[in-house]
Amino acid sequence: MQRPFRRRLAGLGLGLLLGATATGVQAQAWPAKTIRVIVPSPPGGTLDIVGRFLAESLQPILGQQLIIDNKAGAAGMIGVGEMLKAPPDGYTVMMHISGVVSEIPHIIKPPYDPFRDIKPLVELGRSGLVFVAAAPFPAQNLKEVIANVKANPGKTNYGSYSLGTISHTLGIELNRLAGLDMNHVGYKGSAPALQDLMAGAVQLMFDGPVTSLPLIQSGRIKAIAVTSPQRMAALPSVPTFAESGYPSLSQLPWIGLFVPSAMPAPIQARLREATMQVLQQPKFRERLLTLGMEPGQGATSEELSKSLQADYERHGALMKSIDFKPQ
């Protein structure tokens, strides 16, 4: 009776050994072909710009081409779906904002588990958002913006680069704190939202500095306040929301590289190692700084997940306080 059991046990051990060996060989061979980097926004947005620079910088380290695949829509969930339906073999990864885990699930019910199915691998950079106004809007600071909105009830629109992102929810919180009634207009990315801002279809917007700085510098839009705890080096004359009396609007979302949780651990480790090499390159760090972003500080995947959990709970409390119902 014992021999068959021993043979089965030996067979199980051999199977586990072969499986582990196969995973090891797979990791050693990776990457053997082009890697697809999904960017859940249109070309020209913050994620797209940083994603292309990362792909360009990773190519000589990994020895394979990385191509950007823009999949905008549904508050970034189309991009997540594209990644999750691909084999988790290391050849499909994703650039995304931290809000894909901490914010969007409170706004739109996602067809995935944000803490089980996707994994934050590397934080590339973080930055506050800039509260911007159309050039003709008759306000130069936050106090004047609030007064103008109150003087014109129901007539002020603010744009966001996607429903459910921090660009949307900061407006919800400003409405609540200042007693405003700004109307939200969601877009599929910063570029179309900024076009409508300049055209006057919306009057205000919370946007990332990567896309808004050139327009501020050219005078086509104007900066009202920033959500970073300190003033941005690129906008030293623009006050923070904390300075303006709204400290709860001080927020620093980040962008990073996400992978399917099912991706083999050795491949995750190799990809993280390569990305961390890029993050330490002076050229890459300087590029992030010129875009108004602070380079990532090397937090581990586990630390990022813990931080996202805290942000998820805080954001959920905000949504509950205004009785927001997920779509």
N, C-alpha and C positions, 0 to 999 in steps of 0.2 A: 504493500500500500504506500510505502514511503518513496519508492523509486519514481513512480509517475509524478508524484508531487515535486520531488527534487528536480525531475526533468522539466516540469512546468516552471518551477522557480528559476532554474537555470536559463530557460528560454526567455522568461520575463526580463531577467538581468541582461541577457544578450540584446534583447530588443531595446531596453533603455540605453545601453551602451552605444548601440548602432544609431539610435535617435540623437543622442548627445554628440556623437561623432559627426553625423550628418549636419547638425546645426553648426558645429565648429567649422567644418569644411565650407559650408555655405557662407559663414561670416568671413572666412579667409578669402573666399573668391569675390566677395562683395567689395566694391561695385564692379560688375562686369559689363554693364551697359548704361545707357543714358538714364538719368534720374529725373523724374517729373516733380516739379515744385508747384503745388497748387496755391494760387493766390486768389482768395475769395473777394476780389474787388476788380474794377476795371483798370486798364493801363493808366498810369499817371498818378495813382493814389499813393499814399504812404507805404502801404504793404507792397505794392508793385515796385516802387523805387528801391526800397531796402531789399526786397526779395531778389531783384535783378543784380544788385551789387553783391549780395551774398552768393548767388549762383556763380557769378563771375569769379569771385574770390575762392570758392570751394573747388572749382574745376582743377586747378593745378595740384591741389592737395590730394583729391580723390582719384585723379587721372581719368575722369569721365565727364562728359558734358552734362550740365544741368539745364533743363529748359523750364521756362515759366509758363504755366497754364492758367490763364485768368478765368475764374468761374464765379462771377458775381451773382448776387441775388439772395433773397430770403434771409437777410441779416447775416450772411456768411455761411448759412447752413448748407447751401448747395455745394460749396467747396468742401465742407466736412464730409458730406455724403459721397462726393467723388473720391476722397481719400479712402473712406471706409469700404467702398465697394471694390477697390483694387486689392490685389493680393498684398498682405502685410510683409512683403519681402525686402523692403528697403528701397524700392524703386518708385514709390509714390509717397511724398511727404508734403507738409503744408506750412505756409507762413500764415499766421493769424494774430489777432489781437487777444489780449487776456480775457476780454469780455465774452469770447465765445464760450467760456466755461462759467464765468462769474456773473454775467449780466443777461445775455441773450436767452438762456433757458427760462428766465422769469418773464420774458416778454412773449416769446413764441415757443410753444411746446416742441422741443426738438425730437427727431426720430432716432436719437442716439442718447446714450448715457454720458454726459460730459465728464464724469469722473471715472468711468469704467472703460469707455471705448477709445478715448483719445488721451494722449499723454504729452504734457509740456516737456520738451527736451532741453531747450536752451532759451534763455531770455536774451534777446539781442540788444534791445534798447528800450528806454521808457521816456515818456515826455508828457508834460501837461498839455491841455488843449488851449487853443486861443479862441476867445469869444470875439467874433468879428462882426462888423456891420457893413452894409452896402455904403459906398462912398457918399451918396446923397442923404443918407439917413441923418436926421437932425439931432445927433447926440455925439459927444466926444468922450464920455466916460460912463461908468456903470450907473451913477446917480441919474444922469440925464437920460439914459436908455430906459430906466425904470419909470421915470416921470413921463416920458413920451408914450410908452406902452399904456400906462394908466390913463393918459389923456385921450387915447384912441382905442377904447375897448373893442376887442374882437377883430381889430384890423391889422395886427402885427403877426407875421409868420416867421418862424425860425426853421431853418433846414437842418438836416442831419445826414451823415453819410450812410446811414442805414438804420432802419427801425430796430430798436432794442439795444443798440450800442450806447456807449457813454455819450456820444454826440447827441443822442436823443434824450437820454435820461437826465443829463445835466440841465436841460431845458425844463424838464418836469420838476426837478428840484428847485430851480430858480423861480418858476411859477409859484410853487408852494411857499417858498421862503419870503418872496417879495410881494405876494398877493397879486400876481400877474395872470393874464389870460392869453399868452402867446399860443398861436396855433402851430402844431408840428406838421412839417412836410418831410417825409422820408425819401431818400434817393438811393440809388445803387452805386455808391461811391462818392468821394469828395469832388471829383472833377465836375460831374453834372450839377451837384448842389452849388458849387462855387459859380458855375456859369449862370445859374438862376439867381444867385445872390447879386452878381454884377448886373444882371438884367432887371433886377427889381422885383422878381416874382416872390422872393423871400427877402426879408430885411436883415435878419440876424442868423448866426450859425456858430456852433461850437465845432472847431476843426483842428486837425493836427498841424503843427508848424511846418512840416515837410511841404504840404501843399499850399498853405496859406501865406507863408513868409514872402514868396516872390510877389504875390499880389498886394500884400501890405507895403512892401518896399517900393512897388511901382505906383502906389497910390490908388489902385483900383478898388481896394477895400480898406477898412481901417480896423485896427486892433483896439478892443475895449478893455479886456482883462484877460489874465491867464490863470489856469487852474493849478499850476505848479506851486509848491510851497514858497519858493523864492522866485524873484523875477528872472525871466529868461535872458541869457547872455545876448541872444540875438534881438531881444526887444527890451532893452534896459529901461525905457521910459514908460512901459506898460505895467500898471500895477497888478498885483495878484488879487484874487477874489478875497483872500484873507485880509489883505490891507483894506479892501473895500467893504468889509463888514460881513463877509459870508465865508467863514473858515471851513464850513462843511463842503464847500465846492472845491476845496483843494484836493485834487486827485491826480495820480500819475499812472495812467494805464501803460501797459507795455506790449510790445510785439515780440514774437518769438517763433521758434521752429517747433511744430507739433508733429507727432507721429502716431500711427495706430498702436494702441497698447499691446496688440498681438504681435507686433514686430519682434523678431528674435532679439534677446538681450545683447548678444555680442554685436549685432549690427547697430543697435541703438548706441552702444558704447563707442563704436568706431565713428558713427556719424556725429555724436556729441564731441568726441575728441577733435575731429576735423573742424567742426564749427567753432569750438573754443580756440583753436589755433587762429582762425580768421578773426575772432573777436579780440585777440591780443595784438593784431597787426596795427601799427600806428596809422596806416592809410585808411583802414576800415573805421577805426575809432574817430579819426579826424572827420571822415565823411559823415558819420552819425552826428557829431557835434555841429557841423555846418548845417545839418538838417534840423537842428534844434532838439536833438535827442541826447540823453545820457546813455553811454554804452552800458550794457549789462555787466553785473559784478560777479558773474560765475556761480550763481545759485544753482544748487543741484535740482534734479527733476523732482525729488521728494519735497524740497523746500518750496519750489514753485507751486506744487500741488497743494501744499498746506496753506500757502498764501492765497491761492485761488479759492479755497474752501472758505476762508475768512471773508474774502470779498463777496463771495456768493451769498453768504448769510447776511452781510451788511446790505447788499443790494436787494435781497429779498425783503428785508425789513422796510426799505424805502418803498418798494412796490406795494407792499401790504398797507403802508400808511396812507397811500392815496387810493387804495381799493382798486388797483389795476388788475384786470383779468387777462391771463395769457390768451393769445389768439390761437 
